[in-house]
Amino acid sequence: MNTSGAEERSRERLVVVGGDAAGMSAASQARRLKGPDALEIVAFERGHFTSYSACGIPYWVGGDVTDRDRLIARSPEEHRARDIDLRMRTEVVEIDVEGSRVRARDLDTGTESWTAYDKLVIATGARPIRPDLPGVDATGVHGVQTLDDGQALLDTLTAGEGRRAVVVGAGYIGVEMAEALINRGYEVTVVNRGKEPMSTLDPDMGRLVHKAMEGLGITMVDDAEVTALRTDDDGRVRAVATEDAEYPADVVVLGIGVRPETTLAKAAGLPLGDHGGLLTDLALRVRGHANIWAGGDCVEVLDLVSGRERHIPLGTHANKHGQIIGANVGGGYATFPGVVGTAVSKVCDLEIARTGLREKDADRAGLQYVTVTVESTSRAGYYPGAAPMTVKMLAERRTGRLLGVQIVGREGAGKRVDIAAVALTAGMTVEQMTALDLGYAPPFSPVWDPVLVAARKATAAVRRGSS
């Protein structure tokens, strides 16, 4: 191994750790702002793919997306054509902050070497939560975080003879993977430790998801803790065990969630928050380090509603982070003010959306609030295709400030959450929301959009609570 970080360089060097959304967006933006004569860019990626949509993996596994390569926005060859020295299958195993260098290992040869940097971007993403359970490493047990993970799962589904699948966890990944497996003709059981699926929703809204999933033929097992994964004599998974029962399985998908991948950062002494993510300033510079930036799923971000740091791993944020980091590395100036926590998903034709705070988030932040829930339809009730929709809204007591919205419904429900996301970002009250000039025609909405009906009801609740 080359142990020296010293080398002669005529150009400034940017080193990027991580070759997906945040890392390669940062590299590409920095390259646009600074040509190769002014800035050398070296990027390390331990996997086989770059710049891909991890969010699309469940839809590829389920068959909605038929070609894996359609999930890839830019290949390694395309990045290299832009004068980015992208080193695939190479894992950074150490960051030497004092020496301004990183140590990387070629995963195919085992060779290690040091690379010096003038500026460093950490975009190591998140890692799936893999519980320490007997049998968790058995054949047929899969996490789903990268394209490599998705390919391994597809290989198992293609080769397997059985048709029984168990999904452990009922968050976004768990729900989406349950749909993917249903689409592939599997008998699907979802084992969830929470009282209802989708812990990103309040339990009353999660109950709607539960009922819909059962209506699709998915067996829901809530309030259950997995204790072991049973295997056969060949080391292949055959069942998922809880304290009360066993559920036969030919394939198991872990959809428990993710944590920030900050092992390198922690070892290097960089600052981490309460959720394990890197802490940065508004320019996404790691706090206390002028030449180190971080973005994507490995960082914590400011929640604009509660004023607290949160870990929200979403591709939308990662791509924005990369653009902002690249602008700052390239000599410009940009900031990331924070998020309101908007997310949308679906299971078959059921759309699930949320933004802002849940009840327990508001409780944790010490906020006093009112809640309202309304039942409406996605279109005018008399128009063909009108489907039911439930909207739940939280507003701060006395001030009426919007705190959060959750929506569960059929076609046309999910993206309505964007109305609330904009209102949250603008700091609007629910009364101000009632005057929003939204588009209306019977094929798209009732004359009073369901979000505005909820805002009217919340306004009345605030007035009652203030009297």
C-alpha positions in Angstrom: 0.0 0.0 0.0 1.2 3.5 -0.8 1.3 5.2 2.6 2.2 8.7 1.5 -0.4 11.3 0.9 2.1 13.8 -0.4 2.2 14.4 -4.2 2.9 17.1 -6.7 -0.3 18.7 -8.0 -0.8 21.7 -10.2 -4.6 21.6 -9.8 -6.9 21.7 -6.9 -8.3 18.2 -6.1 -11.9 17.4 -5.1 -12.4 13.9 -3.7 -15.9 12.5 -3.6 -16.8 9.5 -1.4 -19.9 7.9 -2.8 -21.1 7.6 -6.4 -24.8 8.0 -6.3 -27.2 11.0 -6.2 -25.5 13.5 -3.8 -21.9 12.6 -4.6 -22.1 12.5 -8.4 -24.5 15.5 -8.5 -21.8 17.4 -6.5 -19.0 16.2 -8.8 -21.0 17.1 -12.0 -22.0 20.6 -10.8 -18.4 21.4 -9.7 -17.2 20.2 -13.1 -19.7 22.5 -14.8 -18.4 25.5 -12.8 -14.7 24.7 -13.0 -13.0 23.1 -16.0 -10.5 20.2 -15.8 -7.6 22.7 -15.9 -8.7 24.2 -12.6 -10.1 21.3 -10.7 -9.3 17.6 -10.6 -12.1 15.4 -9.4 -11.7 11.9 -8.1 -14.7 9.9 -7.0 -14.9 6.5 -5.2 -17.9 4.1 -5.5 -17.8 0.7 -3.9 -20.7 -0.8 -5.9 -21.2 -1.6 -9.6 -23.5 1.3 -10.5 -23.6 5.1 -10.2 -26.3 7.8 -10.3 -29.3 5.5 -10.1 -32.8 5.7 -8.7 -32.9 3.5 -5.5 -36.5 4.6 -5.1 -37.3 2.8 -8.4 -36.0 -0.6 -7.2 -39.4 -1.9 -5.9 -41.0 -1.1 -9.2 -38.2 -2.9 -11.1 -38.5 -5.9 -8.8 -42.3 -5.8 -9.3 -42.1 -5.6 -13.1 -43.4 -2.1 -13.6 -39.9 -1.1 -14.8 -38.7 -3.9 -17.1 -35.1 -2.9 -17.6 -32.7 -2.3 -14.7 -30.7 0.2 -16.8 -33.7 2.5 -17.0 -33.1 3.3 -13.3 -29.5 4.6 -14.1 -29.4 8.3 -14.9 -25.7 8.4 -15.8 -23.2 5.5 -16.2 -19.6 5.5 -15.0 -18.4 6.0 -18.6 -20.6 9.1 -18.9 -19.1 10.6 -15.8 -15.6 9.8 -17.0 -16.3 11.5 -20.3 -16.8 14.7 -18.2 -13.3 14.5 -16.8 -14.3 12.9 -13.5 -11.9 10.2 -12.4 -14.5 7.7 -11.2 -13.1 4.6 -9.5 -15.7 1.8 -9.3 -15.6 -1.1 -6.9 -13.3 1.0 -4.7 -14.3 1.5 -1.1 -12.9 4.4 1.0 -11.9 2.8 4.4 -10.4 5.7 6.2 -10.6 9.5 6.2 -7.5 11.2 7.5 -8.7 14.7 8.3 -5.4 16.0 9.6 -3.5 14.8 6.6 -6.3 15.8 4.1 -6.4 12.4 2.5 -8.4 9.2 2.1 -7.4 5.6 2.1 -9.3 3.4 -0.5 -9.3 -0.3 -1.2 -9.9 -1.9 -4.6 -12.5 -4.5 -3.7 -11.5 -6.8 -6.6 -7.7 -6.8 -5.9 -7.5 -5.8 -2.3 -4.9 -3.1 -3.2 -5.0 0.0 -0.9 -3.7 3.5 -1.6 -4.0 7.0 -0.2 -5.4 9.9 -2.2 -4.9 13.5 -1.0 -7.6 16.1 -1.3 -8.0 19.8 -1.1 -11.8 19.5 -0.8 -13.8 16.5 0.3 -17.4 15.5 -0.3 -18.9 12.7 1.9 -21.9 11.1 0.3 -21.9 7.7 1.8 -25.7 7.3 1.9 -27.6 5.1 4.3 -27.4 1.4 5.2 -30.4 -0.9 5.7 -31.2 -1.8 9.3 -30.3 -5.5 9.6 -31.4 -6.9 13.0 -29.1 -9.1 14.9 -31.3 -12.2 14.7 -30.7 -15.9 14.2 -30.8 -16.7 10.5 -30.7 -13.1 9.3 -27.8 -14.0 7.0 -29.5 -17.1 5.5 -29.9 -17.6 1.8 -33.1 -16.0 0.6 -33.0 -13.1 3.1 -32.6 -9.7 1.3 -32.2 -6.1 2.1 -33.1 -3.6 -0.7 -31.0 -0.5 -0.8 -28.8 -0.6 -3.9 -29.1 -1.9 -7.5 -26.9 -4.8 -6.4 -29.4 -5.7 -3.7 -32.3 -5.5 -6.2 -30.5 -7.8 -8.6 -29.8 -10.3 -5.9 -33.4 -10.3 -4.9 -34.6 -10.7 -8.5 -32.2 -13.6 -8.9 -33.7 -15.3 -5.9 -37.3 -14.7 -7.1 -36.4 -16.1 -10.6 -34.6 -19.2 -9.3 -37.0 -20.0 -6.4 -39.6 -22.7 -6.5 -41.8 -21.5 -3.7 -44.3 -18.6 -3.8 -44.4 -17.5 -0.2 -42.8 -14.2 0.8 -42.5 -12.5 4.1 -41.7 -8.8 4.4 -40.3 -7.7 7.7 -41.3 -4.1 8.4 -44.1 -1.9 7.1 -42.5 1.4 6.3 -42.1 2.8 2.8 -39.8 0.0 1.6 -41.8 -2.7 3.3 -45.1 -1.5 1.8 -43.6 -1.0 -1.7 -41.9 -4.4 -1.6 -45.1 -6.1 -0.5 -46.7 -4.6 -3.7 -43.8 -5.8 -5.8 -44.1 -9.3 -4.5 -47.9 -9.4 -5.0 -47.4 -8.2 -8.6 -45.0 -11.2 -9.1 -47.7 -13.6 -7.9 -46.4 -14.3 -4.4 -48.4 -14.9 -1.3 -47.3 -12.0 0.9 -47.2 -11.7 4.7 -46.0 -8.4 6.3 -44.7 -8.6 9.8 -44.6 -5.2 11.5 -43.5 -4.3 15.1 -45.8 -1.3 15.1 -49.5 -1.2 15.8 -50.2 -0.2 12.3 -48.2 0.0 9.0 -46.5 3.2 7.9 -45.1 4.6 11.1 -44.6 7.9 9.2 -48.4 8.4 9.6 -50.4 8.6 12.8 -51.9 5.3 13.8 -55.5 6.3 12.8 -54.2 6.9 9.2 -52.0 3.8 9.2 -55.1 1.8 10.0 -56.5 2.8 6.6 -53.4 1.5 5.0 -53.7 -1.8 6.9 -57.3 -2.3 5.7 -56.3 -1.6 2.1 -53.4 -3.9 2.2 -55.6 -6.7 3.5 -58.0 -6.0 0.8 -55.2 -6.7 -1.7 -54.7 -10.1 -0.3 -51.7 -9.2 1.9 -51.6 -10.9 5.3 -50.9 -8.1 7.9 -49.3 -9.1 11.2 -49.0 -5.9 13.3 -47.6 -5.4 16.8 -45.3 -8.4 16.3 -41.6 -8.7 17.1 -39.5 -11.0 14.9 -37.4 -13.3 17.1 -35.7 -15.5 14.5 -35.5 -16.5 10.9 -35.8 -20.3 10.6 -33.6 -22.1 8.1 -33.5 -25.6 6.6 -30.5 -28.0 6.5 -29.1 -26.2 3.5 -29.0 -22.8 5.2 -32.0 -21.4 3.3 -34.7 -19.4 5.0 -37.9 -21.3 5.5 -39.9 -19.2 8.0 -40.1 -16.0 10.0 -40.7 -16.5 13.7 -42.3 -14.2 16.2 -43.1 -14.8 19.9 -46.5 -16.1 19.0 -46.2 -17.8 15.5 -44.2 -18.8 12.6 -44.8 -17.6 9.0 -43.6 -19.9 6.2 -41.2 -18.1 3.8 -39.4 -19.0 0.6 -38.0 -15.5 0.4 -37.7 -12.7 3.1 -37.3 -9.0 2.4 -36.1 -6.7 5.2 -37.9 -3.4 5.0 -37.2 -2.2 8.5 -35.6 1.1 7.5 -32.2 2.7 7.2 -29.6 4.5 9.2 -27.0 7.1 8.1 -23.9 5.4 6.8 -21.4 7.4 8.9 -18.9 4.8 10.1 -16.1 6.6 8.2 -17.1 10.0 9.5 -17.4 8.9 13.1 -14.0 7.2 13.0 -12.6 10.5 11.5 -14.0 12.5 14.4 -16.5 14.4 12.4 -19.6 15.8 14.2 -22.7 13.6 14.2 -26.2 14.4 15.4 -28.7 12.5 17.6 -29.8 10.4 14.7 -26.3 9.4 13.7 -26.1 11.7 10.6 -23.4 14.2 9.8 -24.1 17.8 11.0 -23.5 20.5 8.4 -24.1 24.3 8.1 -26.6 25.7 5.6 -24.0 25.4 2.8 -23.7 21.7 3.6 -20.2 22.2 4.9 -19.4 19.8 7.8 -19.5 21.8 10.9 -16.0 22.9 12.0 -14.3 21.8 8.7 -13.9 24.4 6.0 -13.0 22.0 3.2 -15.3 19.1 3.9 -18.9 18.9 2.7 -21.6 16.2 3.2 -25.0 15.5 1.6 -27.6 12.9 0.9 -28.8 10.1 3.2 -25.7 10.4 5.5 -26.6 13.8 6.9 -29.2 15.3 9.2 -31.3 18.2 8.0 -33.3 21.0 9.7 -37.0 20.4 10.0 -38.5 23.8 9.2 -41.7 23.0 11.2 -40.3 21.8 14.5 -36.9 23.6 14.3 -35.1 20.3 15.1 -32.6 18.2 13.2 -34.0 15.1 11.5 -32.7 12.2 9.3 -34.9 12.0 6.2 -33.3 9.7 3.5 -34.9 10.7 0.2 -33.5 11.0 -3.3 -35.1 14.5 -3.7 -33.0 15.9 -0.9 -29.8 14.0 -2.0 -29.9 15.5 -5.5 -30.5 19.0 -4.1 -27.7 18.5 -1.7 -25.4 17.6 -4.5 -26.2 20.6 -6.6 -25.6 22.9 -3.6 -22.3 21.3 -2.6 -21.1 21.4 -6.2 -22.0 25.1 -6.5 -20.0 25.8 -3.3 -17.0 23.7 -4.2 -17.0 25.3 -7.7 -16.7 28.8 -6.3 -20.3 29.8 -6.2 -22.7 30.0 -3.2 -25.8 28.1 -2.4 -27.6 26.9 0.8 -30.1 24.2 1.8 -32.5 25.8 4.2 -34.2 22.6 5.4 -37.2 20.4 4.8 -40.8 19.9 5.9 -40.7 16.1 5.6 -42.8 15.5 2.5 -43.1 11.9 1.2 -45.5 10.0 -1.0 -45.8 6.3 -1.7 -48.4 3.7 -2.9 -49.4 0.1 -2.5 -51.1 -1.0 -5.7 -53.8 1.7 -6.2 -53.7 3.1 -2.7 -51.8 6.4 -2.4 -50.1 7.4 0.9 -48.7 10.9 1.6 -47.5 13.0 4.4 -45.8 16.3 5.2 -44.9 18.1 8.3 -45.4 16.7 11.8 -47.3 13.7 13.1 -49.0 14.0 16.5 -46.1 12.4 18.3 -43.7 14.8 16.5 -45.7 17.8 17.7 -45.8 16.3 21.3 -42.0 15.8 21.2 -41.5 19.4 20.1 -43.8 20.7 22.9 -46.4 22.1 20.6 -50.1 22.5 21.4 -52.2 21.6 18.5 -55.6 20.6 17.1 -56.3 17.8 14.7 -59.1 17.3 12.1 -59.9 14.5 9.7 -62.1 14.8 6.7 -63.5 12.3 4.2 -63.9 13.5 0.6 -63.3 12.4 -3.0 -60.5 12.9 -5.5 -63.0 14.3 -8.1 -66.4 15.8 -8.1 -68.7 13.1 -6.6 -70.8 12.9 -9.7 -67.8 12.5 -12.1 -66.9 9.0 -13.1 -63.9 7.6 -11.3 -64.3 9.7 -8.1 -62.5 7.8 -5.3 -62.6 8.2 -1.5 -59.8 10.2 0.2 -59.0 10.8 3.8 -57.1 14.0 4.9 -55.8 14.6 8.4 -54.5 18.0 9.3 -52.6 19.3 12.4 -52.6 23.0 13.3 -51.0 24.9 16.1 -53.5 25.9 18.8 -54.1 29.6 19.1 -51.8 30.7 16.2 -53.4 28.3 13.6 -50.1 27.7 12.0 -50.2 24.6 9.8 -48.1 21.8 11.3 -48.8 18.7 9.2 -51.0 16.9 6.7 -51.5 13.2 6.0 -53.5 11.8 3.0 -54.6 8.3 2.2 -56.7 7.7 -0.9 -56.9 6.4 -4.4 -55.8 7.9 -7.7 -55.3 11.7 -7.4 -54.9 11.7 -3.7 -51.1 11.5 -3.1 -49.7 14.5 -4.9 -52.2 16.8 -3.2 -49.8 16.7 -0.3 -47.7 19.2 -2.3 -50.3 21.9 -1.5 -49.6 21.4 2.2 -45.8 21.2 1.6 -45.8 24.6 0.0 -48.0 26.0 2.8 -45.7 24.6 5.5 -42.6 26.1 3.8 -44.3 29.5 3.6 -45.4 29.2 7.3 -49.1 29.7 6.4 -51.9 29.4 8.8 -54.8 27.1 8.1 -57.1 30.1 7.7 -54.8 31.5 5.1 -54.9 28.2 3.3 -58.7 28.4 2.9 -58.1 31.3 0.5 -55.7 29.4 -1.8 -56.7 29.7 -5.5 -56.4 26.1 -6.5 -57.3 24.7 -9.9 -60.8 23.2 -10.2 -62.7 21.2 -12.7 -65.0 18.1 -11.9 -62.5 15.6 -13.4 -59.8 16.8 -11.0 -61.4 17.9 -7.8 -64.6 18.7 -5.9 -65.4 22.4 -6.0 -63.8 22.6 -2.5 -60.6 20.6 -2.7 -60.2 18.1 0.2 -57.1 19.8 1.5 -59.0 23.1 1.7 -62.0 21.4 3.4 -59.6 20.2 6.0 -58.1 23.7 6.4 -61.6 25.1 6.9 -62.4 22.5 9.6 -59.0 23.1 11.2 -59.7 26.9 11.2 -62.9 26.3 13.1 -61.1 24.0 15.6 -58.4 26.6 16.2 -61.1 29.3 16.9 -62.9 27.0 19.3 -59.6 26.2 21.1 -58.7 29.9 21.4 -62.0 31.0 22.8 
